């Protein structure tokens, strides 16, 4: 036997064996990718089952926050006609800050852009209270401050807290 025949016989064994090996590797890789995808899908489902109730709760609390710091609601809850306007202003600002700080952890379950609307809404409500307070004289009462806040709210149209509530509702509905 010469060398070419030996090489030819070896090639007859190696080429089919290589083809079988490559086919086996291809199918094993494909199966492992499918198993990985299935595991990722299952993990995502488990995460959703775990986090969904927390996310829904976060949206509920954020909407409640927006309702509680809405200027009209805020004034009605903290109405004390006998108070000087400056004292009422401090009380309103403290209530806004307290409500926001109490709910700040909810941002971890709410998208960044929507939480930014919540934060801006809080800031704008603070500005409304400051603006109303600055427009009054030193002898003004809490009733004067309340009236001024209602007047400013009436001029604004759609308040930032109302815009934030709409965004929160839309976002929570997109979860389902």
C-alpha positions in Angstrom: 0.0 0.0 0.0 1.3 3.3 -0.9 0.9 6.5 1.2 -1.9 8.0 -0.9 -4.1 5.0 -0.3 -3.4 5.2 3.5 -4.2 8.9 3.5 -7.4 8.2 1.4 -8.6 5.5 3.9 -7.9 7.8 6.8 -9.8 10.6 5.1 -12.7 8.2 4.5 -12.9 7.7 8.3 -12.1 11.2 9.5 -14.4 13.2 7.1 -17.6 11.4 8.0 -16.6 11.3 11.7 -15.9 15.0 11.5 -19.3 15.6 9.9 -21.1 13.6 12.6 -19.1 15.5 15.3 -20.0 18.9 13.8 -23.7 17.9 13.5 -23.7 16.7 17.1 -22.0 20.0 18.2 -24.6 22.1 16.2 -27.6 20.3 17.7 -26.1 20.3 21.3 -25.4 24.1 21.0 -28.9 24.7 19.6 -30.5 22.7 22.4 -28.5 24.5 25.1 -29.5 27.9 23.6 -33.1 26.8 23.7 -32.7 25.7 27.4 -31.1 29.0 28.2 -33.9 31.0 26.6 -36.5 28.9 28.4 -34.7 29.5 31.7 -34.5 33.2 31.0 -38.3 33.3 30.2 -39.0 31.4 33.4 -36.8 33.7 35.5 -38.6 36.7 34.0 -42.0 35.2 34.9 -40.8 34.6 38.4 -39.5 38.1 38.8 -42.7 39.5 37.4 -44.8 37.5 39.9 -42.6 38.7 42.7 -42.3 42.3 41.7 -45.7 43.0 40.1 -47.6 43.4 43.4 -44.8 45.7 44.7 -44.9 47.8 41.5 -48.7 48.1 41.5 -48.5 49.2 45.2 -45.8 51.8 44.2 -48.0 53.2 41.5 -51.0 53.4 44.0 -48.9 55.1 46.6 -47.4 57.6 44.0 -51.0 58.4 42.8 -52.0 58.9 46.4 -49.0 61.2 46.9 -50.0 63.3 43.9 -53.6 63.5 45.2 -52.4 64.4 48.7 -50.1 67.2 47.5 -52.6 68.6 45.0 -52.9 72.2 46.1 -56.7 72.0 46.5 -56.5 68.8 48.6 -53.6 70.2 50.6 -55.4 73.4 51.5 -58.6 71.6 52.4 -56.8 69.1 54.7 -54.7 71.8 56.4 -57.3 74.5 56.6 -57.1 76.6 59.8 -58.7 80.0 59.2 -57.3 81.4 62.5 -53.7 80.9 61.5 -51.5 83.6 60.0 -50.7 83.1 56.3 -47.0 82.6 57.0 -47.7 79.8 59.5 -50.1 78.1 57.1 -47.5 78.4 54.4 -44.9 76.6 56.6 -47.5 74.0 57.5 -48.3 73.3 53.8 -44.7 73.1 52.8 -43.9 70.7 55.6 -46.9 68.5 54.6 -45.6 68.4 51.0 -42.1 67.5 52.1 -43.3 64.9 54.5 -45.6 63.2 52.0 -42.8 63.1 49.4 -40.2 61.8 51.8 -42.6 59.1 53.0 -43.0 57.8 49.4 -39.6 58.4 48.0 -38.7 54.7 48.0 -41.5 54.1 45.4 -39.2 55.4 42.7 -37.4 52.0 42.6 -40.6 50.5 41.1 -41.6 53.4 38.8 -39.8 54.3 35.6 -37.3 57.1 35.8 -39.2 59.5 33.4 -42.5 59.0 35.3 -40.8 59.4 38.7 -39.3 62.6 37.4 -42.8 63.9 36.7 -43.7 63.0 40.3 -40.7 64.9 41.6 -41.4 67.9 39.3 -45.0 67.9 40.4 -43.9 68.2 44.0 -41.5 71.0 43.1 -44.2 72.9 41.2 -46.7 72.5 44.1 -44.0 74.0 46.4 -43.6 76.9 44.0 -47.4 77.5 44.0 -47.4 77.7 47.8 -44.4 80.0 47.8 -45.9 82.2 45.1 -49.1 82.6 46.9 -47.3 83.3 50.2 -45.1 85.9 48.6 -48.0 87.8 47.1 -49.6 88.4 50.5 -48.7 91.0 53.0 -47.5 90.3 56.6 -51.0 90.6 58.1 -52.6 88.1 55.8 -54.5 85.1 57.2 -54.6 81.5 56.3 -57.9 82.1 54.5 -56.1 84.7 52.4 -53.4 82.2 51.5 -55.9 79.5 50.7 -57.8 81.9 48.4 -54.6 82.9 46.7 -53.6 79.3 46.2 -57.0 78.5 44.7 -56.7 81.6 42.4 -53.3 80.4 41.1 -54.5 76.9 40.6 -57.5 78.3 38.6 -55.1 80.2 36.4 -52.8 77.3 35.7 -55.3 74.9 34.1 -53.9 71.4 34.2 -51.6 71.1 37.3 -48.4 69.1 37.2 -49.8 66.7 39.8 -52.7 65.9 37.4 -50.2 65.3 34.6 -48.2 63.0 36.8 -51.3 61.0 37.8 -52.2 60.5 34.1 -48.6 59.3 33.4 -48.7 57.0 36.5 -52.0 55.5 35.4 -50.8 54.9 31.8 -47.6 53.3 33.0 -49.3 50.9 35.4 -51.8 49.9 32.8 -48.9 49.1 30.4 -47.9 46.4 33.0 -51.0 44.3 32.1 
